[in-house]
Amino acid sequence: MAGTVMNPSTTTGGNLESWRRKFEVATYQRMKFIPTIDEGDRPYGLAHHRKFARVTGGTVAQSSDGTGLTYLNILGTPVTVTPVGSAVPIAWSRNERAQIDISLGSEGRGNIEQSLAELTETAALANIQSATEGISVADVDGPTLRRAQANLYGNTNGVVEPGSTTMYGIFSHTQLPNLQGIEEYNRADVRGDSENPYVKGVWTKGQGMMLLTTTVVAQDANGWHNALYVSSGFIMDWNERSTIVEDSAELQERLIAYNNVGSNVLNNPRIYYIRTTASAL
C-alpha cells in the first residue's frame, strides 16, 4: 500500500520555525585599566593638573659665601586633559517595535553600555604610547618583567617599591602565554604563599605586582604598548560618566550611551612601558 508523507520544506510551506525569546548577548572587553588609575576633578573644556618638578641640590665649598647659587623652579610643566564626548547609538522604527513581543530597549541597553565601556577603555590605554620610559622586546619573559620593575623603582627614587606600593602591569592578551610561563607569578611555592621553607617570608614582597591582561592594549606599527605603572601615573577626568539617553524622532526609537571624559599621562616616571613586537599566540 502506497502513502505520501508531507516533507516540510521551503516549497511546501509546511515547515515550522521557532525563535527563542532570549537574545544571545554580544561580548566586549570590560574595563580593567581605568579602575586602577587616578581620577581628577571635573575638567569642563580643559583641565590643568599642576605637577612639581624634581629639584636637586649640591655641596658648597667651605669658604663659599652663597653667591652664585642656581635657584630652581619647583613648579613643573602642567599636564592638560582635553575631554571628548563618546557615544554609542542604536535605533529601530516604531513599526518594528509594534510587530515584536520583546523589548528592544531593555535588550539593547546592556549591549551599548558594554560597548561604550570598551571604547573608553581603549582610549585611555592609548595614553601608554606617550610614556617616555621603557623598553622594547619581542615577547615578555621573567627577566624582562623583573628589569622593568627595577627600572620603575629607580625612576621614582623608591616611591614605587615592590611589595609596599600597588604596582600594576597591563598587557595585551597576546602575551598571556608568556606571562603564564613566569614561575613567580604562577607557582605558589615560588610566590611564597605555601609552606616551602626556602621562600616563605622572602618573596611574598619581592614581586609586588598585580598583572592584568586585556584585548584592547594599543597596537600600531611599533608593536603592542604594554606597561607597568602605579595609579598616579595616569589621570582620568570626567565631565559626565557613562549614561544612557532615550530619545525618539518621528517614527524612530533611539538609545544612546554617552560619556564625556578625558585622560592623559600625569607622571611619566611612574610609568614604564614594555613594548612587545611579536605576538606570543
Number of C-alpha atoms within 10 A of each C-alpha: 2 3 4 5 5 8 11 11 10 9 8 9 9 10 11 8 4 5 6 6 8 8 11 8 10 10 10 17 15 17 17 15 19 21 11 16 19 16 16 17 13 16 21 16 11 13 19 13 14 13 14 12 13 10 11 6 9 5 6 10 7 6 6 10 9 8 6 7 11 7 8 11 10 11 12 12 11 14 15 18 23 15 23 14 12 16 20 18 15 15 17 15 14 13 11 12 15 9 8 9 8 13 9 16 16 10 14 15 16 14 17 22 20 19 19 23 20 20 19 22 21 20 17 23 23 18 17 25 18 12 21 13 17 17 15 17 13 14 19 25 16 15 10 15 17 13 12 21 23 15 20 27 18 15 17 15 11 12 14 23 21 19 14 12 15 15 23 20 21 21 27 21 18 19 21 17 15 16 21 13 14 15 13 17 17 12 14 13 17 18 21 20 14 13 11 13 10 11 15 15 15 12 17 16 15 16 17 18 21 12 13 15 18 21 14 22 23 19 16 9 6 12 17 26 26 28 25 25 27 24 21 16 20 26 24 22 23 19 17 15 11 18 14 18 12 14 11 13 9 7 10 14 19 15 21 20 23 21 22 19 24 26 27 23 23 24 19 18 21 25 31 26 25 27 23 23 18 15 17 16 9
